[in-house]
Amino acid sequence: MEAKKSNRVREILKLQYILKKWEKVANASKQANNNNNSNEEEKQASEEDNPPQM
């Protein structure tokens, strides 16, 4: 009985570790996406303020 409990605890800890790892990846991806969007918005705003001259 103790071995089963031990294995369950180990499995739960393993799953928690995997979940935390994926959360970090998802948050990093979300942050990178937000940075990309804000950079594009800044670029568009500066282009509107300073149209290209010919």
Buried (B, 14 or more C-beta within 10 A) or exposed (E): EEEEEEEEEEEEEEEEEEEEEEEEEEEEEEEEEEEEEEEEEEEEEEEEEEEEEE
